[in-house]
Amino acid sequence: MASAAANVPAIEAVDLVRTYQTHTGVLRRRPMTVDAVRGISFDVRAGELFGLLGPNGAGKTTTIKMLITLLLPTSGSARVMGFDVVRDTTAVRQRIGYVFGGDRGLYDRVSGVDNLRYFAELYGVEPSEQKRRIGALLELVGLTGRENEKVEGYSRGMRQRLHIARGLLHDPQVIFMDEPSIGLDPVGARELRHTVRSLVDAGKTVLLTTHYMFEADALCDRIAVINAGRIVALGTGSDLKDAIAERTIVEIETFGVTDEAVERLRGDADVSAINMEERDQSQILLVQSDRGAHITQRLLSLLGDTRVGKVVAREPTLEDAYVHLIATTGDDEARSARAASVQ
Amino acid sequence: MSSSRTLRLISFVTWFNVKMLLSSEFFILLTFISPLIFATLAFFLFRSGGGTAGQTLLYVALGAGMMGVWSTTLFGCGGAIAWQRWEGTLELLVNAPSRYDYILVGQTFGAVVFGFYGIVATLAWGVLLFGMPLEATFPLLLPLSLLAAIVSLGALGMLIATTFVLYRHANALGNLLEYPIWLVAGLLVPVATLPFWVRPISWLLAPTWGMEAIRGATIGADPPILAIAMCFILAVAYYVAARVTLVFVLAKARRDATLSLQ
């Protein structure tokens, strides 16, 4: 049986693989295997804030669920505070907190403080400690004074803060946060980031998944970019940005750009990656190139009749690095991951 | 975990589940109103069949009350699992450091204790509206009979709930179990009137013996010792079966990733 030692990583994943068995069709059901996680290895040091960054369906939540003992890995191994996530489930569960984003995971018909009392009991918090601990956590997440209201009347931000308080009830050493800022307004998201940072300052280890680049950049000591079930980059935010430091990003505001025009840009030999953001009336094309701002005129001519607004050439950000990584590693692998083996 | 902490955990979960059930209009209707409807229908049915003796009315009222208890057990145990799956709390409960079977025990007894209100309500209904005499031939055995029925129904509810953890559509199966058990367990008509081949099924069901114990203590000719003993024996058997099933179910849920599916 494993025991936690002082110098072991807080989290250690070695070649984690997870496949799901599912099926297609109603009358003629065809079994299908989906490879959600395909050989992930990383470790997180005690007291580190580690980010798992990736698009929807990349395998972030599946990875977290294996690490918190909710899912069995198909192969590979993982340890949390030195304890095996398959065999030593109780030891792992006593040492971790799990917080996820969204509206689910709370008892809506009772008050916030009733939710916390209930989970405090389930998490084995000493009865003499419960009142003080719940009071302190309500204070930490800014819900003091609202704790006796039913959760069904809470805003999304309040629910998210209650989730965090729940996840911290038993003072866990390692906290897993799965997209905790999803759906929060900018002020709520900023407060959440402040809370996460304060947890790390207090010595906690945090594994955070997000697909908000600025959040990962602002918070995380190291970031692993995950795509189609594989880690495609791992390092600090600066390391990831350095990978495309020589690039230039040309931002082109367009009005009603067609798919054909975007494909013409994508087909240009000097264009490395393109990302498009939809705005109310316009679209922002983010074009990555190794040729500096010189390519701008050619890009505009490739857009043809498309109405163009503001054009800016700038240095790459972490978001650009992320787009580059996803664009260069995703397509084929994502396809093969989804339709891995139709039997 | 020490035994005092285990007891505290179970009683806390029971209290929390009762609180959750009291906040649900569906359960209020199911538990507070439906036994009265069952009782009224049964009283009129038995009256039209010529059964007007006081003991017959008491037989009917207890049966109707037990029908309500069974419905609450079924929906309060299995339905609670389905509801928690939908709310996203099931994963958190399974993933808590506390043993999940203790949590299930608390949830189940919350539902069953809540459901036993149905018996009280139908008795009061019978006395007030139908002039039913309230009497017990073995009054000292009545509390024990009620306890035996609560414990055995709770254990059966727990066994049912374990399957609900695994299958997200198990609620549909739960609905199917409501009316047949009313019949097979002798809540409406005596088990002795059922076809011979049905009776072994009746003997394996907690509501059969729970009903037998309560009716025995109130209108029986002999003390319901066998029925009370069978309640406790079945409760132990259900609990052991639930524990064994739960080990398999939780391992399968981790393997098949079914806990968060809605």
Interface residues (C-beta under 8 A of the other chain):
Chain A: Y20 Q21 K65 I68 T69 L70 L71 L72 T90 R93 Q94 Y98 F100 G102 R104 G105 L106 Y107 D108 R109 V110 D114 R117 Y118 F119 E121 L122 Y123 G124 P127 R166 H170
Chain B: M1 R5 R8 L9 F12 V13 F16 K19 M20 S23 S24 E87 G88 T89 E91 L92 L93 V94 N95 A96 P97 S98 I103 A251 R254 R255 D256 A257 L259
